[in-house]
Amino acid sequence: GAIDKEYLPIEGDATFRTLSAKLIFGDESAALAEGRCATLQTLSGTGAVSVAAAALCRMAGARTIHVPDPSWGNHGHIFRSAGLEVQNYAYLDHRTGTTLDFDGMRAALSGLPRGSVVLLHACAHNPTGIDPSG
């Protein structure tokens, strides 16, 4: 086939974005069917976090983001650079240093006001490697 050397549109490849949304939300997702999901293809995880931080602050009007304790070292810098205040919630059980503090995390997140912005690591939490689904 022919090689296309043109840049992708600013939002990324449409097919990739559509298939990614279906993978994450499921083919039968009401949110997808109702057009309530937005997708954006980014360069790397850092690029994705940076774009998300800017969008949360500038477009959604967010002022604070809650990140796990600990979180990847760049997260705080990226979010603060976008204009967000960074607050931590319990994640690592500091008594063991290797397990999830589920009760602490649940209590912290349950106490947040409705509409709060929370950073969740879907898997392989950085830097602990803890997977809350396991």
N, C-alpha and C positions, 0 to 999 in steps of 0.2 A: 503494500500500500504506500501511498504518498505520505511523506513526512510533512507535518504542519509545524512550521517554526514560529507561528504567531503566538503572542502572549495570550494567556487566558483572560477572560473578563475579570474585572476587579473582584467580583464575588466568588470566582473560581469556576470550575467545571460543573455545569448544571446536572449532568448525569451522576457524577460523583456525589454531589450534594444531596440529590434526591435519594440515591441508594443509601447513603450514610444515614439520613433521617429515618428511612424505613428500617434500617438495621437497629438504630438506637430506640426508636419509639414503637416499632412494629408496623406491619402492613395494614393492620386494622385500627390504627391509632385515630381516635376522635380529633386530637389536636392537629394531626396532619390533614385529615379530611376537611376540617373546618378552617384550614389555612392559618393556624395559630402558631406555627413553628417557622423560624427563620434559620437558614443555614448559611455558612460562610466557610470557604476553604482558606486555610492560612498556611503559612510557612512555619513549621515546627510548633512545639508546645509553647515555647516562649512567645512566638508570634501570636498564637491563639490567645494566650493569657493577656497579652498587651492589647490586642484588638477588643477582647471582651471587657477589659478594664475601662478602656476609652468609651466604649458603647454604654456600659453601665452608668458611667459618670455623666457623659454628655447627652445621651439619648434617653436613658431611663431615669435620670435625675437621682441616682443612688449617691449617697454620701459616705456610707460605711459598708465594708465587706468583712465578713467573719471567716477566718481561715483556721484550719486545724493547728494545734500546738503539739509538735512542730509542723512546719510546712517547708516546702522547698525554699531555700534562701532567697531566690530572686522574686518570689511572690510578693513579699512586702514592698520591695523596691518598685516593682512594676505597678502595683495598685496605688501606692502613695504618689508616684510620678503622674498617674492619671488623675489625681485629686481626691482619692478615696482615703478615708480613715480606716486603718486596719485594726481589727480586734480579733483576739484568739478565742477558740473554744477548745475544750478538753478533747483529746484524741488519743495520745499515747499514754498508757498506764505507766507513770514514772516509777512506780514501785517495782515493776518487772523489767521495764525498758524494752519489752519485746511484744507486748500485747495491746489490744485496743481497750481503752477505758470507755466501754460502751455506756455504762450508767452515767459517767460524767459527761460524755458527749450528748446523750439523750437529754439530760437535765439542762445542759447549756443551750441546746437547740430548741428545746421546748419553751424556754424562757424568753426567746427572741420575739420581738413584735412581728405581727403578720406583715409579709412583704419584705422581710429582711433578706439581704443578699448573703448567701453562704457558698463558700467554695468547698466542694466535695471532690475528693479524688476517687474516681470510679473504680480503680484497681491499682495495685502496686503503689501504694501511698509513698510519695517521695518526701522525706528521706527514710522512712521507717520500713517500707515494704509491706506494711500491714494491709491485708485485704479484708475489709469488713464483711464481705459476703461469705467468707469461709468460716 
